[in-house]
């Protein structure tokens, strides 16, 4: 048990948490507003609810339609849990799982912001997490958010990874798992997949196997290996999680309090709202491009797999197999080149769209009223030096908006260097100074903005795999091509089996080639997203952090709150460090 581990001082952790919680409670009391009183009550209620439940909570999170509800149905034996191919869960639901609270959550990373908020709230209050994916594995958005959850928010040691719906993709199980592991490892770079317990299952097969008393389905579902892995995970991490989760609950209320404390200035509030709108805009455009790219990749993948089916069907026929194999290689190349063209068009349009969307935010009424308010306050400050107006900080806010716009390819007026007077009526943006005059023409050549090009066929490096697709067929095809007489009749069954194996191997290899190409597209999409959306998001995050620091330095309440947050973070870091000990 962790409590008996001499390197983990449980009593000290508990005392330090209690002391920090009292400081937080006192600060909220001193604030003496209805909003802070509500936050004070919230933290008390949520911590009491957590203590009262008395059992470990395991939240099932991840993509929508990854089978989270089906996994819980398989674990509990309940068949009344709503399961759907579309988004089936729109709230958290708790189930009893043999002494553990199983928490079903809405899917993450959809266009439903409310679903993400519900799920992240459940994550804060859960002891351990089971992150669920399908055999489609990570797309670029899911991989990025998984990394943020695991590493930036520090949940890595509380997470296990489950790949569900294994039977939805054809192929030998062991080979599929090997391919999946490689793809997952590539998606998580520079981090290591080995840091997470991982299981490959099919919960639907398990449910059907149990219901129909079909031992074969139950066995191939691999679900019992997941149960064993989850039990071991709970046993190994559960004790530390019971210390960690209350801190996460308190930290979520710290976030609420910080918002309340920073609402004391209309300029600050408006500036943060502009940043929030920009963040939502970037996320919306990122998601839109991700869906486009995924559809293009799936269309290409289907075409590549069909080439394998065509080639496999020729095994045992009198067709020229070598010629067919060469034709398949050419066709796969055409499928990729067709996808490459569509992908390039998609990213070109994406660059144009993000520029236009950012421009709309910065030309919107919110920013115009912000600038007008700054003009007014600057005049007040000039007339009354004791007004408390921090002109330099306001200039910094405008500068940040300028940097964000320029990062998106939108050129802004340098308001901070020429003063604010009369700017509201002139508009926040200067006319686009791009070739051909006008945004639309200027950004169609994506290279002028980011220089991003999808890799051509020669660079993806899978042609050799196609060329080797029939390499192993020589001896078997030689046997197949021999005429069958009466003496050889007893060998006909064996030949049929050989041909079936060959067809399956060809089909599986082309599916693997299709998956490799999909992964290459995903990696290239990730590079594009980092180059465009990632840089804009970094500027937004930096602006937010800088402004929060500025507020903290001038606002006693926020400074005290920041100190309390640091104390809670110390506990999180101490617990995380304890997970490195093999005895925990």
N, C-alpha and C positions, 0 to 999 in steps of 0.2 A: 504493500500500500504506500501511496505517496506520503502519507502522514508519518510513516515510519522511516522514510528516507532521510538520513541525517543531512543531506545536502539541500533539502527543501524544508524550510522552517514554516510549517503551516500556521502555528500560533502567531508568529510575527506577521505573516501575511494578513491574517484575519484582523489583527489589531491595527495594522497600518491602514487597511481598507476602512475599518470602522472610524478611525481618526479622520481620514480624508473625507468620508461621507458626512461626518459632523460639520467639517469646515464648509462643505458644499451646502448643507442644509442651513447653516447660519448665514451664508452669503445670500441665499434665496430669501431668507426671512428679512434681512436688512433691506433688500430691494423693495419690499413692501408694495408690490403691484399685484393686481389680480392675475396677470399672466404668470408672474414668477411664483405666486402662491399655488397656481394650478400645476406648474412644473414640480414644485416641492411635493405636492400630493401625489403626482404621477410617479415620481421615483420611489416614494414610500410604498405605494400600492403595488408597483411592478416587482419590487424586491420582496415584498410580503408574499405575493402570489408565487414567486419563484421558490421561496423557502417552503411555503405550504405544500407545494406539489410533491416535494420529497423524493421524486424519482428523476432519473436522468432523462433529458429531452434530446431527441435526435431528429433534426429537420432534414427532410428530403428536398433538395433544391436543384435548380439547373434549368435546362431548356424546357419550353413547353412541349408537350407530346413526347417526352422522353420516357414516359411510363412510370412516373413517380407514384401515382395512385395505384397502378397495377402491382408495383413492388410491395406497397403496403398491404394491398389486398392479399397478395401471396403470403406475406408474413403473418397476417392476422387471421386468415381464413374467411374474412368477410367478403362477400360478393355483392354487397349493396353499395359499395363505394363507386361514385360516379366516375366512369372511364369513357374517354371519347378521343377520336383522332384529332379533333380540334382542341382549342383551349378549354379544358373541362373544369379546372379548379380556379375559382376566383376569390377564394379566401383561405385562411389557414384552418385546418381541421386536425384535431388530436385523436389518436387511437392508442389503445393499450396494446403493447407488444411484449408480453411476457415480462412485465416489470419495468418496461422502458416506455416512455411517451414518444410515440411516432408522430411526427408533425408533417402533414401534407401541405405543400405551399403552391401558390400560383407559379407559372413559368416565368423565368427571368428573361430579360433582353428582348421583349416584344415591343410593340408600339404602345403597350398599356403601361403608362407610367405608374398608375395606381397599383398594378400588380407588383411591379418592382418594389415599391414602397412597402407593401404588405409583406413581401418575402424578406426584405432586408430587416424589417422589424422583427420577424420571426427568427432570423439569423442572430440578431443581437441577444435574443432571449433563449437561444438553444445552447445546449452543452456541446454537442457534436453535430457535424454536418455530413450528409451523404450527397455528393454532387453527382447528378445523373446526366448521362449523355446517351444518344443512340449510336448505332454503328456508323452514322455519318460523322461522328466525332466532333472535334472543335471546328467551328468556323472562326474567322479572324476576330469577330466581335466577342464571341463567347470565350475564346482563349485569353483575350486581353482582360476581360472582366474577371475571369477565373484567377488570373495572376494578381489582379488588384485585390481581390478578396483574400487570396492566400498569403500574399507577401506584403502589400501596402497596409492592409487592415490586420494582418497578423493571425489569420485563421488557419494557416498551413497545417499546424500540428493537430487541429481539430477536424480535419477533412479526410474523407476517403472518397475514392472515385469509382463509379459503377458505370459500365457500358452495357446498356440494355438493348433488347430487340435484336439479339445476335442472329436469330434464325431468319430475319428479314433479308439478309444478304447471303447469296449462295457461296459455296466453297468449303474446303476442309477447315474444321474448327481451329486446329492448332496453327495452320498457316494464316488464317484470318487473325487470330490473336497476335501472332508475331508481327503481322503487317500493322495491326492497330497500335501495338506498343510503339513501333517505330514512328508512326504518324503522330501519336500523342507526344512522344519524346521530342519530336521536331517542333511541334506546336508550342511546347512549354519552354523551349530554349530562351534564355540561357539557364533556366532552372532545370532541376532533375525530376523526372517522373518517379524515380525510386523513392522520393520523399513521401509518396502517398500510397496507402494500401489501395489496391486496384482489383476489381472483379469484373468478369465478363459473363453476362447472364442473359436469359430470356424469361422474364417473369410471367409472360402470358403462357408460354409452354409449360411452366411449372404449375400454374393454376389449372390448366387443362389436364395436365398429367395427374394432379391430385384429385380433381373432380371426376375424371374418367377412370381413375385407378390404372393409369397407363405408366408403368415403371420406366419405359423407354423415354417418354417425353420428360418425365421428372428428372431422369439422369442427364439427358442432353441439355437441359435448361441450365445446368451448373448452379442452380439456385442455392443448394445446400452449402456449396463452397462460400457463397456470399454470407449466409447465416453464420457460418463458422468464423469468417473474417470479421464480420461486424461484432460478434461476441468478444473476439480477441481485442478488437479496437476499443470497445467499451471498457473492457477490463484494464487495458493498458493506459487509456487516456481519461477515463471517467473521473477519477479522483481529482486530477488537476483541473479538469473542466469545471468542476463544482466551485473552485476558487475563481476561475476566470470569468464565468458567465455573469455573476453579479457586477463585476467591474464593467463589462460591456453594457449592461443595462444602465448603469450610472453614467457612462460616457455618452450614451444616446441622449440622455437628459441634459448633459453638459452642452451638447449641440443645440438643443432647444433654448437653453438659457443664453447661449451666446447670441443667437438670433434676437432674442428679446433685448439684451443689453445694447446691441448695436443699432437698435431702431430709434435711438435718441436723436438722430439727425436725419432730416428729410433728404439731404444730399447723399449721405452714406447709404440710406435705404434705397434711393433711386439708383445709385451706382451699383449696388449689389444686385438689384433687380435686372439691370442691363446685362451684367455678367451672367446671371442665370438664364436670361433669354438667349444670349449668345451660346451658352453651353447646350441648351435644348436644341438650338438650331444646328449646331455641329453634330449632335447625336442623331437628330432626325435625318440629316443628309448622309451620315455614315451608315445608318441602318438601311436607308433607301438604296445606297450603292451596294451594300452587302447582299441584299435580296436579289438585285439585278445580277450580280456576279455569280451568286449561288445558282440561279436558274440557268445562266449560260454554261456554267461548269457541269451541271447535271445533264443538260442537253448533249454536251460534248461527251460526257462519260457514258451516256446511254448509247451514243453512236459507236464509240470505241468497243463497248461490250458486245454490240450486235455484230461487229466484224469477227469477234471471237466465235460467236454462235455460228456464223456462216462458215468459217474455216473448220470448226468442229464437225459441222454437218457433212463436210466433204470427206471425212475419214472413212475409209472402206469403200469409197466410190471409185469410179474410173477417171475422175477428174485429175488434172495436173496439180498435185498438191503444192509443189514448189512455186508454181506460177501464182496460185491462189494466195500463198503466204506472202509473196512479194506485193501482190495487189492489196492485201490487208494492210501491209506497212504503209503503202501510199495512201490508202483510205484513212488510216488513223492520222496521218500527217494532215490530210485535208480537214478532218474533224477539228484538229487542234488549231489549224490556221484560220478556219472559219470562226472558232471561238475567240482566238486572239484578236481578230478584227473587231468583233462585237465588244470584247473587253476594252480595247483601246477607245472605241467610241463611247463606252459607258464612263470611263474615267475622264475623258475629255469633257463630257457633259457634266460630270460630277464637279469638276473644277469650276465650270461656269456657274453651276447651281449654288455652290457654297459661297462664291463671291457675291452673287446676287442676293442670297439670303442674308449674309452678313451686312451687305449694304442696306437692305431693307430695315434691319434692326437699328443700324446706326443713323439712318435717315428717319426713323420712326418718331412718333410724337413723344415717346418716353424720353428719348435722348434730347430732343429739342426742348422739352420742358426742363430737363436737367441743365442744359446749357443756359437757358433763360434764367433759371434759379441761380446759377453761378454768377451771371452778370449782375443780377440784383444784389446778391450778397457781397460781391466785390465792391460795388458802389457803397454799400453800407459800411464795409470795412475801411474803404478809403476815407469816408466821412467821419468814421468813428474808430480810431486805431485800437480802442479797448473793446471792440465788439467780440473779440475772441475768434474771428474768422481766420482759419488757417489757409491762406491763399496758396502757399506752396504745395500743401497736400491736395488741394483741389486741382492745381495744375498737373500734379502727378496722376490724378484720376483721369484727366483728359488725355494725358500722354499715353496712359495704358490703353485707352480705347483706340487711340491712333495706332499703337503698335499691333493691337489685335487685328484692326482693319488692314493694315499693311501686310501682315502675315497671311491674311486671306487673299491678298492681291488687290485690295481696295485702297486707293491712295486718299489720305485724309488731309485736311488743313491742319497746320501746326498751331492749334489754338493756344497751347501753353506758352509759346514763345512770342505771340503777337497780342496777347491779352484777350479778354472775353467780350469786350464791348461790341454790341450790335451783331454778335455772331448768330444769335438765334434766328434772326430774319434772313441771314444769308445761307443757311443750310449748313449741315455739319460736314458734308463731303464736297470735295472738289470734283469737277468733271473728270471722267476717266481720261488719262493721258496715255492711251495705248494705240498701237498701230491700227489704222483704219478708222479711228475714232469710234468709241463705243465699246461697251463690255462684250457684247455678243461676238463680234468679229475677233476681238483681241485674244480671247481665251480658247478658241477652238483649237489652236495649235498648242496643245498642252505643254509641249516642251518649252514654250516661252515662259511658262510659269514655274513648272517644277522639273521639266526635263525627264518625265517618267515615261518609259516605254515597256510594254510587256515583252517578255523574252520571246524571240522567234523560235521556230521549231528546232533549228540546229542547236539551240542553247539548252533545251530542256533535257536532253540526254537520255531519252527512253527508246530511241530507234533501235539500239542494239538489242534490247529486250524483245522487241517484236521480231527482229531478224532471227533470234534464237528460239522463237516460239515452237518451231517444229524440229529443233535440233535433236531431241531425244526420240524422234519418231522413226528413225531409219530402220532398226531391226524389226520393230513391230509392224511397220507398214510393209516391209518385205514379206513378213509372214502373211499379212492380210492379202497381199496381191497374188499369192500362190493360189492356183485353182484348187477347189475342194472336191476330191473324188470320194468314192464310197469308203475307201480305206481310212480316209481322214475325217470321216463324219464324227467320230468320237471326240475330235479336237475342235469341232465347230463351236461348242459352248465356250471353251477357253478363249478362242479368237474373239468371240462376241464380247467377252468380259474385257479383253485387252482393248478392244476398240472403244468400249464405254469408258474405260479409264483414261484413254488418250483424249477422247472428246471432253471429259470433265477437266483434265489438266489444261487443255487449250483454253476452255472457257474461263477457268480460274485464273490463268495467266493474263488473259486480256482484261479481266476484271481488275486484276492487280495493276496493270498498266493504266487503266482508266482511273483508278484511285491515286496512282502516282501523279498523273497529270492534274487531277483535282487538287492534290496537295500542293503542287507547284503553283497553281493559280491562287490558292489560298495564301501561300507565302508571299507571292507578288502583290496580292491585294493588301496584305498586312504592311508591306513596305510602302505602298502608296498611301495607305491610311496614316501611317506614322509621318510621312513626308508632308501631307496636307492637313488632315484633321488633327493629328497628334501635335503638330507645332502650334496650331491655333489653340488647342486645349491647354497646352503648356503655358501659353501666354495668358489665357483666362485664369488658370490656376495660380500663376505667379501674381497676377493683378489682385486676385482675391486674398492671397496670403499677405501680400505687401500691405493691402488696405487694413486687413485684420490686425497686423502688427502695428500699423500707425494708430489705429483706434485703441489698441491695448496700451500703447505708450502714453496716450492722453486720457484714457478712461480707467479710473481706478477699479471699477467693477470688473471690466473685461480683463484687466491685468491679474486681478485676484483669481478670476475664473481660469485664466491660462495656467496659473500656478497649480490650481487644483487639478486641471487636466493632466499636467505633467506628473503629479503624484499618482494619479490613476494609471498613467502610462508606465510608470516605474513598476507597478505591480504586474501589468501585462508583460513587460519585458522580462521580469524575474521568472514568471511562470513559463514563458516561452523558452527561456534559457534552461529551465529545469527539464524540458522535454528532450533535450540533447542527452540527458543521462540515461543509459541503457536500462536502469532499474525503474524508470518511470514509464 
